Amino acid sequence: MNQQEPHPFIRYLQKLAEGQERGALASLRRGLGQPPGTVADMYRYVEPFLRGDARYKETAFYLVAALFALHPKSTDLGDMGKHMAATRTEAGSDALERRFTALLAAHPDDLPEYLRQTVSFLKSKDVPLHWDELLRDLQGWGREDRYVQKKWARSFWGGRQLPKSDHQSEEKGE
């Protein structure tokens, strides 16, 4: 898979974090729990990146900015499914799967709250996020074919061995 250069907006956010721009990150965090694009403190950091055709993407930009400010740890690999799978343990697998399934089923209007909870969880587990991928994925969240949700599901569950009882049901044609 060929590595793309991060979106200029993601590079900008990463520079804020690297430069320990606490005031800027605090302004961006004010967007948590608020409808994307409604917190005036965020405008100076996000609006310069929303010129021309990017205007229709503003919800994703504001949401990513607020979430990044919450947990600025970055990686250049994976998507939300892979990040969540990295936290999987035998003991907590059922709860994690329920949490992840709720995220996948989230209506676009409810997505900011589900993502805030998910990013908080990943922060607590010290799992870095591929912010560039998240920005792209959020722009496709409402697609009718649910491409993003299926991609995340493949990353989370793909390659896992089915429990023995599931294999037996498959073999019997049930």
Protein Blocks (a to p, Z undefined) as FASTA:
>chain_A
ZZddddfklmmmmmmmmnopaklmmmmmmmgopaehiamklmmmmmmmmghjlmmmmmmm
mmmmmmmmmmmcccfedcfklmmmmmpcfklmmmmmmmmmmmmmpcfklmmmmmmmmmmm
mmmnopacdfklmmmmmmmmmpmklmmmmmmmmmmmgopacdfklmmmmmnoZZ
